[in-house]
Every structure is written in structure tokens, then in C-alpha cells.
Amino acid sequence: MGVICGALYALLRRLRASRWACTGLCALFLLAYCTMVGFTASISRASIMCLVSMAGGALGERSDLLSSLGLAAGITLLFNPMQ
């Protein structure tokens, strides 16, 4: 999922879209993908991690993989603790 979203982001950047536009379109893609395959724990975790990485990039910050994983786990447990 991250590879596909990264490829879409790179394609949009190559087409000279702004970082915020790329992040927004990738977020819509992630939402559509999650809806199509179902909101399982692994899909939710991967999409939250992608969103955190892209949002950090749009804000000009570096994204830490372990911090993204921790945030994704916390959000997943907050909304669906039995998953």
C-alpha cells in the first residue's frame, strides 16, 4: 500500500502538483482503497502510517517510522480496541 501511495505521490509531484494537493489526493486514494478492501487492522495501520508520513512531508518535517507506527497503533486501538 505504501509503495502504491508513494508512486502516486511521486507521479503527482512530477506533474508539478503542490505538496498539499499531492497529500490530499493520496489521502482520498487511501480512503477509497480502504473502503474497497475493508478496514482490517493491517490496512488501517498502513494507511495511517502513510498519511502521517505524507502530512509530515507537506509540513516540511521528517517522518520517523517508529513514531508513525506508534501513532497508528494508538489510533487503531482507540477506535477499535478489539481488533
N, C-alpha and C positions, 0 to 999 in steps of 0.2 A: 504494500500500500504506500509506504514511504517513497519507494522508487518511482512509482507512477505519479505520485503527487509532486515529487521533485522534478521529474521530467516535464510535467505540465508547467510548473513554476519557471523552469529554465526556458521553455518554449515561449511563454508569455513575456519573460524578460527580454528574450531575443527579438520579440516583436515590439519592443520598446514600451511595454506597459509599465506603469509605476509599481513600486513595491506594494503599496496598499491595494491596488487593483489586482495584482497577482495573488496576494494573500486572500482577498475576498473571493475571487473566482475559485481558488483552490479550496477554500472553506466550503463553498457551495458544492464543489465536486465531492469533497469528503462526506458531506451530509447526504448527497444523493447516493453515493456508494454505500454508506452505512444503512440507508433505507432499503436499498436493493438486496443486500446480503443479510440483513438483520443485525441488530445491535448486540452482538455477542461481546464477551469480555475482551477478547483479543482485538477485535475490530475497534471497540471503543477506546482501548488503551492506545492503539496505533494512531487513531485519528486525533486524539487529544495531544499526543506527543508531536505529531506533525503540525498541528495548529499552534502549539507553544513555540516550536522552532521557527515557524514562519512569522508569528507575531513578534518574536524577538528580533528576527532579521528586519522586519518592517520598522521596528523602533530603533534599529541601529545597534542592538545589543547582541552579544554572543550567547548562544544557547548551550547549556550543559546537558548532556544526555542523561545523567543520573538524576538531575533536578527535574527534567521533563518526565522521567519515569516515575519519580516520587509524586509529582503533581498529578499525573494521570492515574496512578493507583489511588490517591486520596480522593479525587473526583469520582472515580468509579465506585469506590466504597461508600462515598457519601450518598450517591443516587441509587445504588443497587448493592447493598451490603451482602446479600445472599448469593451473589453471582460468583 
